[in-house]
Every structure is written in C-alpha cells, then in structure tokens.
Amino acid sequence: MKRLLDLIKNKFFLVTLAFIIWMIFFDKNDLFSQYEYRQQVNKLKEEEAFYKTETEKVKKDLEELSSDKSRLEKFAREKYLMKKDNEDVFVIIHEKKK
C-alpha cells in the first residue's frame, strides 16, 4: 500500500498519467476521433473501389460504342429516344399504383 501511495505522490508518474489521459480523451486527435477517421478511410476506400469498377464498365461501353455502329444506334434509341427521319417514337409511361 505504501508503495502505491509513493507512486501516486511521484510527480513524474502524475505528469505521465495526466499526459496519457489528455491524449486519450481531450486532445484534438483523441482515441475516438482516430476511430472515426479510420471508419471514414475504410468507407472512402470502398467508394474508390466502386468508382474504379464503374469507370472500367464505362470505358468498356465507350469502346464498344466507338467500334460498333449498330450498338451505337441501339444506345441512342434507348437512352436518348433518337429516331430516323421516317420513324415515329412512342414513349409508354407506366402509372404508379397507389
């Protein structure tokens, strides 16, 4: 017990303990903030992987559209409702049920 009291009275121990408590709980980069930053980094890495795969898909589609005339025509008709001069386009919109 005396040894514990001597340790608590030691100014170096108190300063070190105060420093550790300050760094864990009160500092700008405390333990909780570091945990949140780590979660943000992991989320951003997942988003980066998602966008890389999406970029690869778009590049592949662009390559196909650039090389194949019939795919380009199909894409223009479906996405942008383009038509030839002698054609009519009818757009069917389904009503949502309540």
Contact map, one row per residue, 1 for C-alpha under 8 A:
11111000000000000000000000000000000000000000000000000000000000000000000000000000000000000000000000
11111100000000000000000000000000000000000000000000000000000000000000000000000000000000000000000000
11111110000000000000000000000000000000000000000000000000000000000000000000000000000000000000000000
11111111000000000000000000000000000000000000000000000000000000000000000000000000000000000000000000
11111111100000000000000000000000000000000000000000000000000000000000000000000000000000000000000000
01111111110000000000000000000000000000000000000000000000000000000000000000000000000000000000000000
00111111110010000000000000000000000000000000000000000000000000000000000000000000000000000000000000
00011111111011000000000000000000000000000000000000000000000000000000000000000000000000000000000000
00001111111011000000000000000000000000000000000000000000000000000000000000000000000000000000000000
00000111111111000000000000000000000000000000000000000000000000000000000000000000000000000000000000
00000001111111100000000000000000000000000000000000000000000000000000000000000000000000000000000000
00000000011111110000000000000000000000000000000000000000000000000000000000000000000000000000000000
00000011111111111000000000000000000000000000000000000000000000000000000000000000000000000000000000
00000001111111111100000000000000000000000000000000000000000000000000000000000000000000000000000000
00000000001111111110000000000000000000000000000000000000000000000000000000000000000000000000000000
00000000000111111111000000000000000000000000000000000000000000000000000000000000000000000000000000
00000000000011111111100000000000000000000000000000000000000000000000000000000000000000000000000000
00000000000001111111110000000000000000000000000000000000000000000000000000000000000000000000000000
00000000000000111111111000000000000000000000000000000000000000000000000000000000000000000000000000
00000000000000011111111100000000000000000000000000000000000000000000000000000000000000000000000000
00000000000000001111111111000000000000000000000000000000000000000000000000000000000000000000000000
00000000000000000111111111100000000000000000000000000000000000000000000000000000000000000000000000
00000000000000000011111111101110000000000000000000000000000000000000000000000000000000000000000000
00000000000000000001111111100110000000000000000000000000000000000000000000000000000000000000000000
00000000000000000000111111100111000000000000000000000000000000000000000000000000000000000000000000
00000000000000000000111111110100000000000000000000000000000000000000000000000000000000000000000000
00000000000000000000011111111100000000000000000000000000000000000000000000000000000000000000000000
00000000000000000000000001111100100000000000000000000000000000000000000000000000000000000000000000
00000000000000000000001000111111110000000000000000000000000000000000000000000000000000000000000000
00000000000000000000001111111111110000000000000000000000000000000000000000000000000000000000000000
00000000000000000000001110001111111000000000000000000000000000000000000000000000000000000000000000
00000000000000000000000010001111111100000000000000000000000000000000000000000000000000000000000000
00000000000000000000000000011111111110000000000000000000000000000000000000000000000000000000000000
00000000000000000000000000001111111111000000000000000000000000000000000000000000000000000000000000
00000000000000000000000000000011111111100000000000000000000000000000000000000000000000000000000000
00000000000000000000000000000001111111110000000000000000000000000000000000000000000000000000000000
00000000000000000000000000000000111111111000000000000000000000000000000000000000000000000000000000
00000000000000000000000000000000011111111100000000000000000000000000000000000000000000000000000000
00000000000000000000000000000000001111111110000000000000000000000000000000000000000000000000000000
00000000000000000000000000000000000111111111000000000000000000000000000000000000000000000000000000
00000000000000000000000000000000000011111111100000000000000000000000000000000000000000000000000000
00000000000000000000000000000000000001111111110000000000000000000000000000000000000000000000000000
00000000000000000000000000000000000000111111111000000000000000000000000000000000000000000000000000
00000000000000000000000000000000000000011111111100000000000000000000000000000000000000000000000000
00000000000000000000000000000000000000001111111110000000000000000000000000000000000000000000000000
00000000000000000000000000000000000000000111111111000000000000000000000000000000000000000000000000
00000000000000000000000000000000000000000011111111100000000000000000000000000000000000000000000000
00000000000000000000000000000000000000000001111111110000000000000000000000000000000000000000000000
00000000000000000000000000000000000000000000111111111000000000000000000000000000000000000000000000
00000000000000000000000000000000000000000000011111111100000000000000000000000000000000000000000000
00000000000000000000000000000000000000000000001111111110000000000000000000000000000000000000000000
00000000000000000000000000000000000000000000000111111111000000000000000000000000000000000000000000
00000000000000000000000000000000000000000000000011111111100000000000000000000000000000000000000000
00000000000000000000000000000000000000000000000001111111110000000000000000000000000000000000000000
00000000000000000000000000000000000000000000000000111111111000000000000000000000000000000000000000
00000000000000000000000000000000000000000000000000011111111100000000000000000000000000000000000000
00000000000000000000000000000000000000000000000000001111111110000000000000000000000000000000000000
00000000000000000000000000000000000000000000000000000111111111000000000000000000000000000000000000
00000000000000000000000000000000000000000000000000000011111111100000000000000000000000000000000000
00000000000000000000000000000000000000000000000000000001111111110000000000000000000000000000000000
00000000000000000000000000000000000000000000000000000000111111111000000000000000000000000000000000
00000000000000000000000000000000000000000000000000000000011111111100000000000000000000000000000000
00000000000000000000000000000000000000000000000000000000001111111110000000000000000000000000000000
00000000000000000000000000000000000000000000000000000000000111111111001000000000000000000000000000
00000000000000000000000000000000000000000000000000000000000011111111101100000000000000000000000000
00000000000000000000000000000000000000000000000000000000000001111111100100000000000000000000000000
00000000000000000000000000000000000000000000000000000000000000111111100000000000000000000000000000
00000000000000000000000000000000000000000000000000000000000000011111111100000000000000000000000000
00000000000000000000000000000000000000000000000000000000000000001111111110000000000000000000000000
00000000000000000000000000000000000000000000000000000000000000000001111111000000000000000000000000
00000000000000000000000000000000000000000000000000000000000000011001111111100000000000000000000000
00000000000000000000000000000000000000000000000000000000000000001101111111110000000000000000000000
00000000000000000000000000000000000000000000000000000000000000000000111111111000000000000000000000
00000000000000000000000000000000000000000000000000000000000000000000011111111100000000000000000000
00000000000000000000000000000000000000000000000000000000000000000000001111111111000000000000000000
00000000000000000000000000000000000000000000000000000000000000000000000111111111110000000000000000
00000000000000000000000000000000000000000000000000000000000000000000000011111111111000000000000000
00000000000000000000000000000000000000000000000000000000000000000000000001111111110000000000000000
00000000000000000000000000000000000000000000000000000000000000000000000000111111100000000000000000
00000000000000000000000000000000000000000000000000000000000000000000000000111111110000000000000000
00000000000000000000000000000000000000000000000000000000000000000000000000011111111000001000000000
00000000000000000000000000000000000000000000000000000000000000000000000000011101111100000000000000
00000000000000000000000000000000000000000000000000000000000000000000000000001000111110111000000000
00000000000000000000000000000000000000000000000000000000000000000000000000000000011111100000000000
00000000000000000000000000000000000000000000000000000000000000000000000000000000001111100000000000
00000000000000000000000000000000000000000000000000000000000000000000000000000000000111110000000000
00000000000000000000000000000000000000000000000000000000000000000000000000000000001111111000000000
00000000000000000000000000000000000000000000000000000000000000000000000000000000001001111100000000
00000000000000000000000000000000000000000000000000000000000000000000000000000000101000111110000000
00000000000000000000000000000000000000000000000000000000000000000000000000000000000000011111000000
00000000000000000000000000000000000000000000000000000000000000000000000000000000000000001111100000
00000000000000000000000000000000000000000000000000000000000000000000000000000000000000000111110000
00000000000000000000000000000000000000000000000000000000000000000000000000000000000000000011111000
00000000000000000000000000000000000000000000000000000000000000000000000000000000000000000001111100
00000000000000000000000000000000000000000000000000000000000000000000000000000000000000000000111110
00000000000000000000000000000000000000000000000000000000000000000000000000000000000000000000011111
00000000000000000000000000000000000000000000000000000000000000000000000000000000000000000000001111
00000000000000000000000000000000000000000000000000000000000000000000000000000000000000000000000111
